[in-house]
Amino acid sequence: AEYVADTVIFFIAGVVMAVRIFSNHTSGSDWGKLVLLYLALHGIRLFIVTLSWPILKRGYGLTYKEGLVLVFGGLRGAIGLSLALIIEDTEDVQDTETNADRVVFHMAGIALLTLIINGTFMKPLINYLGLDRVSKAESEMFEHSCAVIEAKLEHFVENELKPDRFLGDADYSVVWRYIPVLSAQQYWHRIKSHKLILTQREKEVMRHVNMAVAQRRNPNLDSPPKGLSLSWEGSWTSDNGDPLPTARRERADMCRLS
């Protein structure tokens, strides 16, 4: 219903504006005022965001990049157009025809400009500011949450399922395969802790990945390094678990395979 109402309002406002553009009451100064009004609205939003900055920085906080998006993201739409159309039908407005034409023209013009300019350039702005990429803090929070969930799952399996007289004899290497994996780290943790037993095909895939990673580091290598395996963190580890230097793309390779 909301979508239909918005569509009807925008359609009516578009028709009315098309008529007002060519009316006798729309002059060149109205077009100049429309541009100034568009800039003034962004200036007002910038002033309000700046004034509210001490409050917006509290809690989760707001970076200057997010504040810039907040200023640029102000679109004018159904509510403003509805009020403009109401004014057009109000008989008490002095010099009704002229004022109504200008109100609808400016309101519809602002809605059109924000949709064309702000709506079109919002995505490039977000990409340019880097807000479409996961931050280091968000990545660490996600990994920590996955680790907590995995620990709770392990506790539940070890202390609730395995002691159960009906479920204790289950093949838990199969059970772990049906428990969702939220991240590549969880997947590798289950393999390293022998909760998941790899099939022959999975071992073959692992061997090919190890070979590909080894050849990336050393193009003249014909077989994977002996005594080395690819850890869940995407780094080479020796038999005693000590990390070895490596390239940083192994983890992405295994994420795609897993």
C-alpha positions as CSV (number, residue, x, y, z in Angstrom):
1,A,0.0,0.0,0.0
2,E,2.8,2.4,0.8
3,Y,4.5,1.7,-2.5
4,V,1.3,2.3,-4.4
5,A,0.7,5.5,-2.5
6,D,4.2,6.8,-3.2
7,T,3.9,5.9,-6.9
8,V,0.6,7.7,-7.2
9,I,1.9,10.8,-5.5
10,F,5.1,10.9,-7.6
11,F,3.0,10.4,-10.7
12,I,0.6,13.2,-9.9
13,A,3.4,15.5,-8.9
14,G,5.3,14.8,-12.1
15,V,2.3,15.6,-14.2
16,V,1.6,18.8,-12.3
17,M,5.2,19.9,-12.5
18,A,5.3,19.2,-16.3
19,V,2.4,21.6,-16.6
20,R,3.9,24.2,-14.2
21,I,7.2,24.3,-16.1
22,F,5.4,25.7,-19.1
23,S,3.0,27.9,-17.2
24,N,3.1,31.7,-17.4
25,H,3.9,31.9,-13.6
26,T,7.3,30.2,-13.9
27,S,10.2,32.5,-14.8
28,G,13.9,32.3,-15.0
29,S,14.3,33.5,-11.5
30,D,12.3,30.5,-10.3
31,W,14.9,28.2,-11.9
32,G,17.7,30.1,-10.1
33,K,15.8,30.0,-6.8
34,L,15.3,26.2,-7.3
35,V,19.1,25.7,-7.6
36,L,19.7,28.0,-4.5
37,L,17.0,26.1,-2.6
38,Y,18.7,22.8,-3.5
39,L,22.0,24.0,-2.2
40,A,20.4,25.6,0.9
41,L,18.8,22.3,1.9
42,H,22.2,20.6,1.9
43,G,23.7,23.4,3.9
44,I,20.9,23.1,6.5
45,R,21.4,19.4,6.7
46,L,25.2,20.0,7.2
47,F,24.5,22.5,9.9
48,I,22.1,20.1,11.7
49,V,24.5,17.2,11.5
50,T,27.4,19.4,12.7
51,L,25.3,20.7,15.6
52,S,24.3,17.2,16.6
53,W,27.8,15.8,16.2
54,P,28.6,15.5,20.0
55,I,25.4,13.4,20.4
56,L,25.9,11.3,17.2
57,K,29.5,10.4,18.3
58,R,28.1,8.6,21.4
59,G,27.2,5.0,21.5
60,Y,28.3,3.3,18.3
61,G,29.7,6.6,17.1
62,L,29.6,8.3,13.7
63,T,32.6,8.9,11.5
64,Y,33.0,11.9,9.3
65,K,32.5,9.7,6.3
66,E,29.2,8.5,7.6
67,G,28.3,12.1,8.4
68,L,29.0,13.1,4.9
69,V,26.7,10.3,3.6
70,L,24.1,11.5,6.1
71,V,24.2,15.0,4.7
72,F,24.2,13.9,1.0
73,G,21.6,11.3,1.5
74,G,18.6,13.6,2.1
75,L,16.0,12.8,-0.5
76,R,12.8,14.7,-0.8
77,G,9.8,12.7,-1.8
78,A,6.2,11.8,-1.0
79,I,5.6,13.9,2.1
80,G,6.8,17.1,0.6
81,L,5.0,16.5,-2.6
82,S,1.8,15.7,-0.8
83,L,2.0,19.0,1.2
84,A,2.7,20.9,-2.0
85,L,-0.4,19.4,-3.7
86,I,-2.5,20.3,-0.6
87,I,-1.3,23.9,-0.8
88,E,-2.3,24.0,-4.5
89,D,-5.8,23.0,-3.6
90,T,-6.0,25.5,-0.7
91,E,-8.3,28.4,-1.5
92,D,-7.0,30.6,1.4
93,V,-3.6,31.0,-0.2
94,Q,-3.1,34.7,-1.2
95,D,-2.7,35.0,-5.0
96,T,-3.5,31.3,-5.1
97,E,-2.7,30.5,-8.7
98,T,0.8,32.1,-8.7
99,N,1.8,30.9,-5.3
100,A,0.5,27.4,-5.8
101,D,2.4,27.1,-9.1
102,R,5.6,28.2,-7.5
103,V,5.2,25.9,-4.4
104,V,4.5,22.9,-6.5
105,F,7.3,23.8,-9.0
106,H,9.9,24.2,-6.3
107,M,8.9,21.1,-4.3
108,A,8.7,18.9,-7.3
109,G,11.9,20.3,-8.6
110,I,13.7,19.6,-5.4
111,A,12.4,16.0,-5.4
112,L,13.5,15.6,-9.0
113,L,17.0,17.0,-8.3
114,T,17.6,14.9,-5.2
115,L,16.5,11.8,-7.0
116,I,18.7,12.5,-10.0
117,I,21.8,13.9,-8.3
118,N,21.8,12.4,-4.8
119,G,20.2,9.1,-5.8
120,T,22.6,8.6,-8.7
121,F,25.8,9.6,-7.0
122,M,25.1,8.0,-3.6
123,K,26.6,4.6,-4.5
124,P,29.8,6.1,-6.1
125,L,30.2,8.3,-3.0
126,I,29.9,5.3,-0.7
127,N,32.4,3.3,-2.8
128,Y,34.8,6.3,-2.8
129,L,34.6,6.7,1.0
130,G,35.1,2.9,1.5
131,L,31.9,2.4,3.4
132,D,31.0,-0.6,1.3
133,R,33.9,-2.5,2.7
134,V,34.1,-4.3,6.0
135,S,36.3,-2.5,8.5
136,K,38.9,-4.3,10.6
137,A,36.8,-3.8,13.7
138,E,33.7,-5.3,12.1
139,S,35.8,-8.3,10.8
140,E,37.3,-8.9,14.3
141,M,33.8,-8.6,15.9
142,F,32.4,-11.2,13.4
143,E,35.4,-13.6,14.0
144,H,34.9,-13.2,17.7
145,S,31.2,-13.9,17.5
146,C,31.9,-17.0,15.3
147,A,34.4,-18.2,17.9
148,V,31.9,-17.7,20.8
149,I,29.2,-19.6,18.8
150,E,31.6,-22.4,18.0
151,A,32.6,-22.7,21.7
152,K,29.0,-22.9,22.8
153,L,28.3,-25.6,20.1
154,E,31.3,-27.6,21.3
155,H,30.1,-27.3,24.9
156,F,26.6,-28.4,24.0
157,V,27.8,-31.4,22.0
158,E,30.3,-32.5,24.6
159,N,28.2,-31.9,27.7
160,E,24.6,-32.4,26.4
161,L,24.6,-34.7,23.4
162,K,27.4,-37.2,23.9
163,P,26.4,-38.1,27.5
164,D,22.8,-38.7,26.4
165,R,22.0,-42.4,26.4
166,F,20.1,-42.2,23.1
167,L,22.5,-39.8,21.2
168,G,25.9,-40.8,22.7
169,D,26.6,-43.5,20.1
170,A,26.1,-41.2,17.1
171,D,28.9,-40.6,14.6
172,Y,29.7,-37.1,15.6
173,S,32.0,-36.6,12.6
174,V,28.8,-36.8,10.6
175,V,26.9,-34.7,13.1
176,W,29.4,-31.8,12.8
177,R,28.9,-31.9,9.0
178,Y,25.3,-30.9,9.5
179,I,26.0,-28.1,11.9
180,P,26.2,-24.8,9.9
181,V,29.7,-23.3,9.4
182,L,29.7,-19.5,9.7
183,S,33.3,-18.8,8.6
184,A,36.3,-20.4,7.1
185,Q,38.0,-20.2,10.5
186,Q,35.3,-22.4,12.0
187,Y,35.7,-24.9,9.2
188,W,39.5,-25.2,9.7
189,H,39.1,-25.4,13.5
190,R,36.8,-28.4,13.1
191,I,39.3,-30.1,10.8
192,K,42.3,-29.3,13.0
193,S,40.4,-30.6,16.1
194,H,39.4,-33.7,14.2
195,K,35.7,-33.0,14.5
196,L,35.4,-33.3,10.8
197,I,36.9,-36.3,9.0
198,L,37.7,-35.3,5.4
199,T,36.6,-37.6,2.6
200,Q,39.0,-38.8,0.0
201,R,37.7,-36.2,-2.5
202,E,38.1,-33.4,0.1
203,K,41.7,-34.6,0.8
204,E,42.4,-34.5,-2.9
205,V,41.0,-30.9,-3.1
206,M,43.3,-30.0,-0.2
207,R,46.3,-31.5,-1.9
208,H,45.6,-29.4,-5.1
209,V,45.1,-26.2,-3.1
210,N,48.3,-26.8,-1.1
211,M,50.1,-27.5,-4.4
212,A,48.7,-24.3,-6.0
213,V,49.7,-22.2,-3.0
214,A,53.2,-23.7,-2.9
215,Q,53.6,-23.1,-6.7
216,R,52.5,-19.5,-6.2
217,R,55.4,-19.0,-3.8
218,N,57.8,-21.1,-5.8
219,P,56.9,-21.6,-9.5
220,N,59.6,-24.3,-9.9
221,L,58.1,-26.5,-7.2
222,D,56.7,-29.8,-8.5
223,S,55.1,-31.1,-5.2
224,P,53.9,-29.6,-1.9
225,P,56.6,-29.0,0.7
226,K,57.0,-32.1,2.9
227,G,56.0,-31.7,6.5
228,L,53.9,-28.6,5.8
229,S,50.1,-28.1,5.6
230,L,47.8,-25.2,5.0
231,S,46.4,-23.9,8.3
232,W,42.8,-22.5,8.8
233,E,44.4,-19.0,9.1
234,G,45.7,-19.3,5.6
235,S,49.4,-19.7,6.5
236,W,51.8,-22.5,6.2
237,T,52.4,-24.4,9.4
238,S,55.0,-27.0,10.2
239,D,54.3,-30.4,11.9
240,N,54.8,-28.8,15.3
241,G,52.3,-26.0,14.5
242,D,54.8,-23.2,14.1
243,P,53.6,-20.6,11.5
244,L,55.8,-20.0,8.4
245,P,55.8,-16.9,6.2
246,T,53.5,-17.1,3.2
247,A,51.4,-15.0,0.8
248,R,48.1,-13.7,2.1
249,R,45.7,-15.1,-0.5
250,E,45.6,-18.7,0.6
251,R,42.7,-18.0,3.0
252,A,40.5,-16.6,0.2
253,D,41.2,-19.7,-1.9
254,M,40.1,-22.0,0.9
255,C,37.0,-19.8,1.6
256,R,35.9,-20.4,-2.0
257,L,36.5,-24.1,-1.8
258,S,34.8,-24.5,1.5
